[in-house]
Structure formats: structure tokens, C-alpha cells
Amino acid sequence: MLAVTRETYNELQGLPVQARNAQRAAASAFKMLEPTGDQQIAARRQLALSLDLSLLGASDLRHVLQAGAAGAKVLATRDEELIAVAGAVGQGRLLAVGDPSIVINAML
């Protein structure tokens, strides 16, 4: 199943209006992951076991926590910095992070 996080919509705010509207329309076709606050706290604790959380920017941390807390196994992103910092964390911990093309090929 493919899904989006609330942080996906937050990041769209920075796009020009026409692009933002197109991206929101595309994102609305997918399920929204909505973990509870308790689930996000538990995910933060689990993630902190394998990663210095200060290495992630605020938005990247929200993406990882929302996806992991909602039970996602993989977070597909083109954010090279996020992949570099969190990509190796998925080794059986919270979730794997990788480029969409790699994630899709791994699923085939």
C-alpha cells in the first residue's frame, strides 16, 4: 500500500500555487497515515536507539516519525539528505528510507 504523511502536505506549502494544487490532488489519491501522539512518541524512542535525532531536520524527522509510527515499513523519498542520514537506520529498526526508484525495484 502506498500512503502519504501529514508532513507531505506541509512540505507542499512551499510550492507555487499551481504546482501545490497539482501535488495535493495527486497526494489525495493515497491513504493518509495518521498515527496517534503516543505512537509517535514510541517511534521517536525507537528511532533514537539507532540515530542521533539532531542529524535530521525538523521536517525530515516528522516524515520518519509519522511514517514509522503509522506502521510503514518503507519511506520513499527523493530527499538525498534524508536518505543519507536515515537510509541506514531501517536495518530492522523503525523503517527503511530510500529513493522511490530503488524502493519500487525492490518491491518487484
N, C-alpha and C positions, 0 to 999 in steps of 0.2 A: 504494500500500500504506500502510495506517495501522499505526503501531507506537508503542511506549512506551519510555522510557528507565528505567534503574535509578533515576534520581533521581525519577521519577514515584512509584515505590513508597516512596522515602524520605519524600517530602512527605505521603504518606497517613498516616504515623505520627502526625501531629498531629491527626487527626480522631477524633471519638468512635468507640468500638469498632464499633457497628452501621454507621455510615457508612463507616468504614475497610474493614470486611469487604465491604460492597456495592461500594465503589470498586475494591477489589482484584479482586473477582470480575469486574467489568466490564473492568478493565485486562488481566486474564489472557486475554481473547479475542483480544488483539492480540500481534503478534510483539514480542519484547524485543530492542531494539538493544543489542548488546554489543561495542563497539569495544575494540580492544586498547589497552594503555597507550601504545604507540608511535603509534597512530592519534590518540589524544587529545593527545599532545604535539604532533604535526603540526598538529592542528586549533587548538590554543592559539596556535601560532606564526602560523598563517594569520589567525586572528581578531584577534590583536594588531596586525596590519597596518592594520586599519580601525577599531579600537575600543580605548579606554582600558579595559583589563580591570578596573581598580579601580572602574569605574562599575557593575559587575554584582555583586550579592550572591553569596555562595558557591553557593547552590542554583541560582540562575539561570545562573551560569557553568557549573555541572555539566550542567544541561539542554542548554545550547547546545553545549558541547563533546561530550557524549555523542551528541547527535543529528547534529551536523556530522561528527564523526569516523566515525560509522557509515554515512555517505553519504546521510543525509536531505537533501532539498532545501528542505523547509519545516518549521518548528516551529510548530504551532498551540497557542496558549495564551491564556487569559483574563487572564493576569498583565499588567495595564496598565503597570506599571513596567518589566517586561522588554520589552514591546513598544516602549515609549518609548525605551529605551536601545539595544536591539539590533535593533529593527524596520528601521532604515535600513541596517543592516550587510549585509543579504542582497543588495545590489546587485552580484551576480556574485562575491561573496566566499565565505563559508562556507555560510550558509543564510539563507533568508528567515524572519522571525519575524512572526506576525500572529495576530489573533483568529480562532477557528475558523470563525465565520460568513463572514468575508471570505475565508479560505483555501478553504472549500468552494465559495463562489460563483465564485472564480477558477478552480476546477478544472472547473466545469460548462461 
